[in-house]
């Protein structure tokens, strides 16, 4: 993992985590691939299997990550 990129991704996840926790879930970083620009995350708690998980992933998590790390191409579930 690229440490600067990973640090920015973690910062973005910390930014959205309180909103996810309000719904009984959590998000954790699994992997950052600086070569492909793909970030893999895991959703925990109420977010696992939730019908809104993809909306949370794309509309909240991915948007926050890309704002802090524009070189990220996509955020996907691990």
C-alpha positions in Angstrom: 0.0 0.0 0.0 1.1 3.5 -0.8 1.3 5.1 2.7 0.3 8.6 1.6 -2.6 7.4 -0.5 -3.6 5.0 2.3 -3.5 7.8 4.8 -5.8 10.0 2.6 -8.2 7.1 2.1 -8.3 6.4 5.8 -8.9 10.1 6.5 -11.9 10.0 4.1 -13.3 6.9 5.8 -13.0 8.6 9.2 -15.0 11.5 7.7 -17.9 9.3 6.7 -17.8 6.8 9.5 -20.0 8.7 11.9 -22.8 8.8 9.4 -22.5 5.1 8.8 -22.4 4.4 12.5 -25.6 6.3 13.0 -27.3 3.6 10.9 -25.7 0.8 13.0 -22.9 0.0 10.5 -19.2 0.6 10.0 -16.6 0.6 7.2 -13.0 -0.6 7.2 -10.3 -0.4 4.7 -9.2 -3.7 3.2 -6.7 -2.7 0.5 -5.5 0.3 -1.6 -4.0 -0.5 -5.0 -2.1 2.6 -6.1 -1.4 1.0 -9.5 -5.0 0.4 -10.4 -6.6 3.1 -8.3 -8.9 0.6 -6.7 -9.8 0.8 -3.0 -11.4 -2.2 -1.4 -13.5 -1.7 1.8 -15.6 -3.9 4.0 -19.0 -2.8 5.4 -19.9 -4.1 8.8 -22.9 -4.3 11.1 -26.2 -3.2 9.7 -24.6 -2.2 6.4 -23.9 -5.9 5.5 -26.6 -7.0 3.2 -28.5 -3.7 3.5 -30.4 -2.8 0.3 -28.8 0.7 0.5 -25.3 -0.6 0.8 -24.4 0.2 -2.8 -25.8 3.7 -2.5 -23.8 4.2 0.6 -20.7 2.9 -1.1 -21.0 5.0 -4.2 -22.8 8.1 -3.0 -21.0 8.5 0.3 -17.9 6.5 0.7 -16.5 6.7 -2.8 -17.3 10.4 -3.1 -15.5 11.1 0.1 -12.5 9.0 -0.9 -12.2 10.6 -4.3 -12.4 14.1 -2.8 -9.3 13.4 -0.7 -7.6 11.0 -3.2 -8.6 12.0 -6.8 -6.3 9.4 -8.2 -8.7 6.7 -6.9 -10.7 5.2 -9.8 -13.3 3.2 -7.7 -14.2 2.0 -4.3 -15.5 -1.6 -4.2 -16.7 -4.0 -1.6 -14.1 -6.6 -0.6 
